[in-house]
């Protein structure tokens, strides 16, 4: 008996970051969108717990932990502990989401693991409990369960679906080398000692989403982590300029980076931008639409 769950990458259309609280966390006001770049996780009934990872050509397998550090096994153990049963099953994860790329690939896998274990172990865990367990594992994981387009507040873990009238075209350019999320936040603290406690509001972005108009959305995209990410990796700034000169409406660092995403006006616009960026020497250029569903079982 086995079950396969698909989970999507996320991008942040708005990422407002407030001053770090005493516990070290930064208050966020963010709008996530799940886009069509996926990891697929298959869980097969077995006595022990095991994990096998297969990665797409553009991913360095060395970046994905194989043992207990992999968030898939942590998710399985947490749900098993909550349900009072042994954690058992053989996981196979096929990764296409860039690793340490600001697209929440690990969070997608964790959400997929929660859904797969819940189904294979016949737990029927209520949604609110699954969301609470997800939040315990990581701030982006509740959104990976919910998918679509949603606002996230708190540490980003309190998610509410929002009105999104568009079907948006994105081009994503991952970097060969990941960027550590904590390092980008530390650099934000250095560059923005004047940051207010209350993060920049997502309201203008929500208004743009509700129009369904790519130009409106392009104008409203916002990421407070873009400046620190570019300061750490100046080539990301050059990449944004290049993609916009190839026809994209707007380029933006995704989350804490280093993946850069470009909003395009149409499928043709996305193709032209992707071809232009590939011609400029970017080996990996991915095209996707959003929003797509959160972690879900494949038939
Ligand atoms: P976020 O956008 O949530 O900050 P990210 O996309 O920058 O995340 P991930 O791909 O989730 O980063 O990986 C962050 C780190 O988590 C990796 O460097 C890796 O060591 C660890 N990790 C643990 N499990 C996984 C997994 N299943 N897939 C990828 N990375 C994992």
Boltz pocket constraint, residues with backbone or C-beta under 6 A from the ligand:
constraints:
  - pocket:
      binder: B
      contacts: [[A, 63], [A, 64], [A, 65], [A, 69], [A, 70], [A, 71], [A, 72], [A, 97], [A, 98], [A, 99], [A, 100], [A, 101], [A, 102], [A, 103], [A, 104], [A, 105], [A, 106], [A, 107], [A, 109], [A, 110], [A, 140], [A, 178], [A, 179], [A, 181], [A, 255], [A, 256], [A, 257]]
      max_distance: 6.0
